[in-house]
Amino acid sequence: MKFPKLYLACSDDEYSPRFGYAFVTKENTVATTAHILVKHKASDLFKDDFITSLPDNGIMIPINALRLICRKSTTGLLLSDDKQYIELMQKDGSVIRYNCQPGHEFPKYDHLFYKIEDCKPLSKIAVSAIKIYELAQAMDVDDCVLRFHFYGPTKAIIVIPNRSDKDVIGLIMPCMINE
């Protein structure tokens, strides 16, 4: 499988350090910039041995490691025995280590997902085309139709791909249009 461009759903802004990581648990992998959020099933992205090695409270993979994984310059990913570092095995035989415990708790995200049946039609809302593109790339669904579910003019829009081969869901924040 092609690894999605999760780094597009991470912030590289030094003033929002918590958003510069993807949060990985045994169940999910989540990344957010605060404007977009993507949630993948962890088993769709990582091998079983890596997932079983994860601590119960998960780890944080920094944006720079995500870029390397996405570029396919790595041949493997391991979690150190002390669960403090991820180790990226490079094609040239070298190993790059990244701290996966940045000292910041990842933002709570589960409460952002509303029930699909609660969505409603809305008017006068705009969504950034650039953010839609980044979200689609981070979801690894750039070749399918995306369904948008609206819940209110100031609430996150749930984005679901129109295919079932991936267990992935996204959120994007709307922009209000003034009349």
N, C-alpha and C positions, 0 to 999 in steps of 0.2 A: 504494500500500500504506500502511496505517496503520503508523506507526512504533511499535514496542513500547515499553512503559514500562520501558526499561532502567535508568532511575534507581532503580527499586525494587530492583534487584539490585546497587546501588552503596551503599556506606556513606557517611553524612554525619557520621561520628564523627571528630573531629579527632585522635583517638589512633590511628586506622588510616588514615593518609593514602593508602596504596597502593590501598585499596578504594574510594576516592571517584572512580574513573575507569572508563570502559569502554576496554578495550584493543582497538585495531582494527588488523588486518593485512590484507594483500591477500586472505587466505583467510577469516579468522574475525573476529567481534566477540565479545568475552568481557567479562562483568561479574560481580562477586562481592561479597558482604558477608561472606564466610567461613561463613555459614550456608546460603546458597543461591548457586548459580552458574548462569549461562545462557550458552550458546554458540550464536550464529547464524552462518550463512554470510554473509560480508560483502556479497556480491552481492545478497542478499535485502533488505538494508537501505540500501545506498548506491548511487549512480549509478556507472557504469563510469569516468567521468573522475575522480571523487574517488578511487576505489580505485587506479587506475593512478598517481595522483600520490603515493600513500603511500610512505614510505621502506621499505626491506626489513625493518627491525626494528620497524615499526609505530609507531603514535602512541597517546596516551592522551587520551580526550575526557572532560573533567570533568563531574561530575554536574549542575551548573547548566546547561551547554550541552545535555545530554541532556534536561533538563526542557523547555527552550525548543523543541528539535526535536520532542519529543513533543506539545507543545501546538499545533503547527502555526502558530506565530507567525513561523516562518522560511520563506523562499522558496528558499533555497539554502545550500549548505555548500561552502566552499573551503578548501584547505590553502595557507598562505602559501608563497611561493617558497623561503624559508629553512627550511621544514618545522617551524617552531617554534610556529606559531599556526594555529588553525582560525578561519575567519571565517564567521559566521552572518549571512546577508542577511535583514533584517527586512522585513516587509510595508510598513512606512512608508519604506523606502529606506535606513534606517540599517544600519550593520554593527557587530556585536559580536564582539570578538576574545577568544579564550581561549588561554592557554598550553597546548600539548598535549605538552610535555616536562617533566613535573613533577620530574624528578630521582630518581624512585623506579622501580625495575624492577617490572613487574607480576609477581605470583606465578605460579610454574609450575603449570599446571593440567592438562596432557595426561595426566599419570600418574594422575589421579583417575578416569578413565573406564576401567572394567573391561569385559571381554568379556561380552556379553549371555548367552552360554551358561554363564557361571560363576555366574549368580545362583542363589539358593536361598531356600526359604521360611523365614521367621523368625517368631517370636512375641515378645510382650512388648516391642515397639518402638513408640514414639509419634513422630508427626510434627506439627509445629505447623501448624494450619489457616491461620493468618495467613501463615506462610512459604510454604505451598502456593499461596495466593492471590497473593502477591507474585511468586512464581516464574512462575505461569501468566500474569500480566500482563506480566512481563518477556519471556516467551517469545512473547507475543501469541497465546496459545492458550486464552483464557478460555471459548471456546465448544465445546470438544471434550473427549474423555476422555483422561486422562493415565495412562500405564502406568508403574508403579514397579517397578524391578529392584533387589532386595536382594542384598547380597554379604556381609554380616556385621553384627553388632549395633553396631559402632562405625565402620563404613565408610559413605561417602557413598552415597546412594540415587540411581541414575540415573533420570531422569524423561524419558519420550519421549511426545510427543503421538500420539494414535491417528489421525493423518491424515498424508498425505505431501506436502501442498502447500508445506510449509516445511521447510528443512533446519536444524532447531533441536533442541538437547538441553539438559537441565538436570540439576543436582545439588542435593540437599537433604540436610542433615545430620540424622540421627535423634536422638531422645532416648530414653534407656533408661528403662524403668519398673521400679522396684524392687519385688520381691515381698514 
